[in-house]
C-alpha cells in the first residue's frame, strides 16, 4: 500500500474507465453525454424509476483504485473535495457495474453542495440496465481518514466510561488539497489524553506501520513525514475552533523570534471508522526530537501538572524510587506519605492526580543517571528569589519566556500555567538552556471560564491578568515569572515593547478574529460542521464564533491597558 496521484494513476484509470464506458454505452440508449465525477449523468425520470427499486447487492465506490469511505448506518458515501476550487475531482467507479449519477441541479454549484452536505443520488446497473445498487454521495471540503480495523469496533459503545483501547488495522487518507492524493498504510492506535479520556468522543495516538509491523513514515495533509500522529477529538471545545486557531496563532508569533519553537501543527479532517462516521478531528504532529530539531545531549520535559516539583520533592521522590519504596503500579513506584500520593520511575515524577506530573526524554533516547539534572538546574534558578538576570539567561531564553507569557495572556490560557507545556533543554558548554513550548491549547479564547473566577459570564474573565489575579482555585504556578532579583534588574520595557510589536501583527484584534473566522469557515464551507452537529449533538451552542470574537476584543483591550501601566 502506498501513495497514488491522478498523474501516476492516469493510465490505469484510462483503461478501466474505457472498459466500463464501453459496457455502459450499451445499457440505455439516449442518455445525456454529460458526466459528473467521471461517471455519466442519468436523466431524472429514468433515474427515479431505478431509485424506486431495491438494491440487489452492496457495491462500494472507488477513487484512484481505493474504496471511498461509507457510513453504513445512513448509506452515505463520502468524497473529499477541494473547497477552494470550482471544479470537481472525479474518476469514480463501481467495480462490478456501471455507475450513473441521477441528474441534480447542485452538480453545477459545488460550494453550495459542500456547505449544505448535499446528497447526490447514484445507481449502479449491470450490462442489461438492471439495478445492482444505489446510494447517496456527499462531498466534503476536508481531508478524510478511514479506519478499517482488524477487529471492527461498534463505536457507539465507546463512550465516557471507556478510557482504554488499542486497535490495529488499515488507515486510508483522502487529501483533496492540491494534487489529490490517497495514502494507505497499516496502523496501530490507542485512546489517549488525560481528562479527554472521559469524553464520549475519543482522541487517539496513531502509529503508521509497514506490512512487517515496522515504523512507516508518511506526510499527511501537507504536514511532516512521520509515523507518529495524534487525532485530537477537540471534544473539550464545543465550537471546535479554539485549539486549531491557537496553534496557528503561535505559529505566526514565532516568525519574528528565532528563539521560539513551532511546537505542534494541526489541521482539520474527518474520520470514518469501521463504516461509522466519527466527526471532525484535528490531525496533529507531536512535539518530539524531529519537531524541535533536537541534537545529542538535548533533553525534553513535559508537564501535565499544576506546578513544578521543588528541588526537595525531586530529591525525595528519586530516593524513594531508588529504595523501591511502595508498590509497582504500571511500572512506577507508588506510595503515600502524609495523605499525599507519589509515583516515580526513571523518567516520570507525579504528586497526587494533578499537582505535579512531569516526564522526561533524552536525546539520544536512553536513560541516564542525570536525567533530572537539567530540570533541577532550571528549578533551582527560577525558584530562588535571589537569582540574577545573568543566571536566568544562562538557563532559559528570556525572549521565549516573554513570548510564552504574552501568548498565554492574550488567549487567557489559564490551563497552560506550568501545565500542558514542554520544556526543551538545549545542551550548551555550561549545561542546558531551556525553551518553553506550548501544548494542549483547548482551554483558550475564553474556554473553561466557568472553572475560573467569574461573575457568571465568560466575558468577566477577559479582565483577569494571569500571574497577577487569581484565575482559578487549582494552584497553577506562573512559571514564566522571573525571580525577584532578576525581575528588578530586567524591568518591564522588553515585555511591553514585545506586546506592542505583537499587537501590530499577530495579536492585532483584526488578525486574531480573522484566524477564528478562518477556522469557522473551514468547518462550515466544507459541510463538516453540519455533520459534527448531527453526530455529536450534546453540545453547548451558547458559545458562538461571534461571542468568542467579542471576548477576544475585550481581552486584548484590557491587556493593552495593563501593559501600558507597567
Residue pairs with C-beta under 8 A, 6 or more apart in sequence:
1 170
1 184
1 185
1 186
1 211
2 183
2 184
3 181
3 182
3 183
3 184
3 218
4 64
4 65
4 66
4 181
4 182
5 64
5 179
5 180
5 181
6 13
6 64
6 89
6 91
6 179
6 180
7 179
9 64
9 65
12 65
13 64
13 91
16 93
17 38
17 91
17 93
20 93
20 98
20 99
21 40
23 98
23 127
24 40
24 98
24 100
26 127
27 98
27 125
27 127
27 128
27 129
28 42
28 46
28 129
31 40
31 41
31 42
31 43
31 46
31 100
32 40
32 41
32 42
32 43
32 103
33 40
34 40
34 41
35 41
35 90
36 88
36 90
36 101
36 107
36 120
37 79
37 88
37 89
37 90
37 91
37 92
37 101
37 137
38 90
38 91
38 92
38 93
39 90
39 92
39 93
39 99
39 100
39 101
39 122
40 99
40 100
40 101
41 100
41 101
41 102
41 103
41 107
42 50
42 100
42 101
42 102
42 103
42 123
43 103
44 102
44 103
47 100
47 102
47 103
47 121
47 123
48 102
50 123
50 125
50 131
50 134
51 102
51 121
51 123
51 134
53 131
53 134
54 131
55 131
55 132
55 133
55 134
56 130
56 131
56 132
56 133
57 132
57 133
58 133
59 94
59 95
59 96
59 97
59 124
59 132
59 133
60 67
60 68
60 70
60 77
60 94
60 95
61 67
61 68
61 70
61 77
61 79
61 92
61 93
61 94
61 99
61 122
61 135
61 137
62 68
62 92
62 93
62 94
62 95
63 79
63 91
63 92
63 174
63 182
64 91
64 180
64 182
65 182
66 172
66 174
66 182
66 184
67 172
68 77
68 78
68 79
68 92
68 174
69 77
69 78
69 144
69 146
69 172
69 174
69 272
70 76
70 77
70 78
70 135
70 272
70 275
71 78
71 272
71 275
71 276
71 277
72 275
72 276
73 276
73 277
74 136
74 277
75 135
75 136
76 119
76 135
76 136
76 137
76 138
76 277
77 135
77 136
77 137
77 138
78 137
78 138
78 139
78 140
78 144
78 270
78 272
78 277
79 92
79 137
79 138
79 139
79 140
79 174
80 139
80 140
80 141
80 142
80 143
80 144
80 174
80 175
80 176
81 88
81 89
81 110
81 114
81 139
81 140
81 141
81 176
82 89
82 141
82 176
82 177
82 178
82 180
83 111
83 114
83 141
83 142
83 522
83 525
83 526
84 177
85 110
86 110
86 111
87 110
88 107
88 110
88 139
89 176
89 180
92 99
93 99
94 124
94 132
94 133
96 124
96 132
97 124
97 125
97 126
97 132
97 133
98 124
98 125
98 126
98 127
99 122
99 123
99 124
100 122
100 123
100 124
100 125
101 107
101 120
101 121
101 122
101 137
102 120
102 121
102 122
102 123
104 118
104 120
104 121
106 112
106 113
106 118
106 120
107 113
107 120
110 139
111 525
112 118
113 120
113 139
114 139
114 140
114 141
114 525
114 526
114 527
115 524
115 525
115 526
115 527
116 527
116 530
117 138
117 140
117 527
117 530
117 531
118 138
118 139
119 136
119 137
119 138
120 136
120 137
120 138
120 139
121 134
121 135
121 136
121 137
122 134
122 135
122 136
122 137
123 131
123 133
123 134
124 131
124 132
124 133
124 134
125 131
125 132
126 132
138 527
139 527
140 270
140 526
140 527
140 528
140 531
141 176
141 522
141 525
141 526
141 527
141 528
142 268
142 269
142 270
142 280
142 522
142 526
142 528
143 173
143 174
143 175
143 176
143 177
143 220
143 221
143 267
143 268
143 269
143 270
143 283
144 173
144 174
144 269
144 270
144 271
144 272
145 171
145 172
145 173
145 174
145 231
145 269
145 270
145 271
145 272
145 281
145 283
146 171
146 172
146 173
146 174
146 271
146 272
146 273
147 167
147 169
147 170
147 171
147 187
147 189
147 271
147 272
147 273
147 274
148 169
148 170
148 171
148 172
148 274
149 167
149 168
149 169
149 273
149 274
150 167
150 168
150 169
151 167
151 168
152 274
152 275
153 165
153 167
153 273
153 274
154 274
154 276
155 273
155 274
155 276
155 278
156 276
158 165
158 200
158 202
159 200
160 198
160 199
160 200
162 191
162 202
163 191
163 197
163 198
164 190
164 191
165 190
165 191
165 202
166 188
166 189
166 190
166 191
167 188
167 189
167 190
168 186
168 187
168 188
168 189
169 186
169 187
170 184
170 185
170 186
170 187
171 184
171 185
171 186
171 187
171 206
171 208
172 182
172 183
172 184
173 181
173 182
173 183
173 184
173 220
173 221
173 269
174 180
174 181
174 182
175 181
175 182
175 183
175 220
175 221
175 222
177 221
177 222
178 222
183 218
183 220
185 208
185 209
185 210
185 216
185 218
186 208
186 209
186 210
186 211
186 213
186 216
187 206
187 207
187 208
187 209
188 206
188 207
188 209
189 204
189 205
189 206
189 207
189 231
190 204
190 205
191 197
191 202
191 203
191 204
192 203
192 204
192 205
192 230
193 202
193 203
194 304
195 236
196 202
196 203
196 233
196 235
196 236
199 233
199 235
199 236
200 235
200 536
200 538
201 233
201 235
201 278
201 279
201 536
202 233
203 230
203 231
203 232
203 233
203 235
204 230
204 231
205 228
205 229
205 230
205 231
206 228
206 229
206 230
206 231
207 215
207 227
207 228
207 229
208 215
208 216
208 217
208 218
208 226
208 227
208 228
208 229
209 215
209 216
209 227
210 216
215 227
216 227
217 225
217 226
217 227
218 225
218 226
218 227
219 225
219 226
220 229
220 283
221 267
221 269
221 283
222 267
223 265
223 267
223 283
223 285
224 265
224 285
224 290
224 291
226 285
226 290
228 286
228 288
229 283
229 284
229 285
229 286
230 282
230 283
230 284
230 285
230 286
231 271
231 281
231 282
231 283
231 284
232 243
232 266
232 281
232 282
232 283
232 284
233 279
233 281
233 282
234 240
234 243
234 244
234 280
234 281
234 282
234 442
235 536
236 442
236 443
236 447
236 448
237 243
237 442
237 447
238 539
238 540
238 541
238 543
239 520
239 543
239 544
239 545
239 548
240 280
240 523
240 529
240 532
241 445
241 516
241 519
241 520
241 523
241 545
241 548
242 441
242 442
242 444
242 445
242 447
242 548
243 266
243 282
243 440
243 441
243 442
243 444
244 266
244 267
244 268
244 282
244 519
245 445
245 515
245 516
245 518
245 519
246 411
246 413
246 438
246 441
246 444
246 445
247 263
247 264
247 265
247 266
247 441
248 515
248 519
249 407
249 411
249 506
249 507
249 512
249 515
250 262
250 263
250 407
250 438
250 441
251 262
251 265
252 505
252 506
252 511
253 260
253 403
253 407
253 502
253 506
253 507
254 260
254 261
254 262
254 403
255 506
256 501
256 505
257 399
257 400
257 403
259 397
259 399
259 400
259 435
260 399
260 400
260 403
260 435
261 291
261 292
261 424
261 435
261 437
262 291
263 287
263 291
263 422
263 437
263 438
263 439
264 284
264 285
264 286
264 287
264 291
264 439
265 284
265 285
266 282
266 283
266 284
266 285
267 282
267 283
268 280
268 281
268 282
268 283
268 519
268 522
268 523
268 526
268 528
269 280
269 281
269 282
269 283
270 277
270 278
270 279
270 280
270 281
270 528
270 531
271 277
271 278
271 279
271 281
272 278
277 531
277 535
278 535
279 528
279 531
279 532
279 535
279 536
280 523
280 528
280 529
280 531
280 532
285 291
287 300
287 302
287 422
287 437
287 439
288 300
288 361
289 298
289 300
289 361
289 363
292 298
292 300
292 424
292 437
294 300
294 363
294 424
294 426
295 363
295 426
295 427
296 363
296 364
296 427
297 363
297 427
298 362
298 363
298 424
298 425
298 426
298 427
298 432
299 360
299 361
299 362
299 363
299 371
299 374
299 375
299 424
299 425
299 427
299 432
300 360
300 361
300 362
300 363
300 422
300 423
300 424
300 425
301 358
301 359
301 360
301 361
301 374
301 375
301 422
301 423
301 425
302 358
302 359
302 360
302 361
302 421
302 422
302 423
302 439
303 357
303 358
303 418
303 419
303 420
303 421
303 422
303 423
304 354
304 357
304 358
304 359
304 419
304 420
305 350
305 351
305 354
305 355
305 356
305 357
305 358
305 418
305 419
306 354
306 355
306 356
306 417
306 418
306 419
306 474
306 475
306 476
306 477
307 355
307 356
307 418
307 475
307 476
307 477
307 479
308 356
308 358
308 379
308 382
308 383
308 418
308 477
308 479
309 317
309 349
309 351
309 356
309 358
309 379
310 379
310 383
311 376
311 379
311 380
311 383
313 349
313 351
313 356
314 349
314 372
314 375
314 376
314 379
317 342
317 344
317 349
317 351
318 344
318 372
320 326
320 333
320 335
320 342
320 344
321 333
321 344
321 345
321 346
324 333
325 333
325 335
326 333
326 334
326 335
326 336
326 342
327 333
327 334
327 335
328 334
329 343
331 345
332 343
332 344
332 345
332 348
332 350
333 343
333 344
333 345
334 341
334 342
334 343
335 341
335 342
336 342
340 351
340 352
341 351
341 352
341 353
342 350
342 351
343 349
343 350
344 350
346 367
346 371
347 359
347 360
347 361
347 367
347 371
348 358
348 359
348 360
349 356
349 357
349 358
349 359
349 372
350 356
350 357
350 358
351 357
354 419
354 474
355 475
358 375
360 371
360 372
360 375
362 368
362 371
374 425
374 431
374 432
374 434
375 423
375 425
377 395
377 431
377 432
378 395
378 396
378 423
378 425
378 432
378 434
381 387
381 391
381 392
381 394
381 395
381 396
381 483
382 392
382 395
382 396
382 479
382 482
382 483
383 483
384 483
385 483
385 484
385 485
386 483
386 484
386 485
387 483
387 485
387 486
388 485
388 486
388 489
389 398
389 482
389 485
389 486
389 489
389 490
391 486
392 398
392 482
392 483
392 486
394 430
394 431
394 433
395 431
395 432
395 433
395 434
396 433
396 434
396 435
396 436
397 433
397 434
397 435
398 482
398 490
398 494
399 494
399 498
400 435
400 436
401 436
401 480
401 482
402 480
402 494
402 495
402 498
403 498
404 421
404 436
404 438
404 480
405 467
405 480
405 495
406 495
406 498
406 499
406 502
406 507
407 413
407 438
408 416
408 417
408 438
408 466
408 480
409 465
409 466
409 559
410 502
410 507
410 512
410 555
410 556
410 559
411 441
411 444
411 445
412 444
412 445
412 446
412 449
412 461
412 462
412 464
412 466
412 471
412 555
413 438
413 441
413 443
413 444
413 466
414 443
414 448
414 452
414 464
414 466
414 471
414 472
414 476
415 440
415 442
415 443
415 448
415 476
416 438
416 439
416 440
416 441
416 443
416 444
417 466
417 467
417 471
417 476
417 477
417 478
417 479
418 476
418 477
418 478
418 479
419 476
420 438
420 439
420 440
420 441
421 436
421 437
421 438
421 439
421 479
422 436
422 437
422 438
422 439
423 434
423 435
423 436
423 437
424 434
424 435
424 436
424 437
425 432
425 433
425 434
426 432
426 433
426 434
426 435
436 480
445 516
445 548
445 551
445 552
446 458
446 459
446 461
446 462
446 543
446 548
446 551
446 552
446 555
447 543
449 457
449 458
449 460
449 461
450 458
451 472
452 461
452 464
452 471
452 472
453 461
453 464
453 469
453 470
453 471
453 472
454 460
454 461
458 543
458 547
458 551
459 550
459 551
459 554
461 471
462 551
462 554
462 555
462 558
463 554
463 555
463 558
464 471
465 559
465 562
466 478
467 478
467 480
467 481
468 562
481 487
482 490
492 563
492 566
495 563
495 566
496 563
496 564
496 566
499 507
499 559
499 563
500 563
503 556
503 560
505 511
506 512
507 556
509 552
509 553
509 556
509 557
512 552
512 556
513 549
513 552
513 553
516 545
516 548
516 549
516 552
517 545
517 549
520 529
520 545
522 528
523 529
523 532
533 539
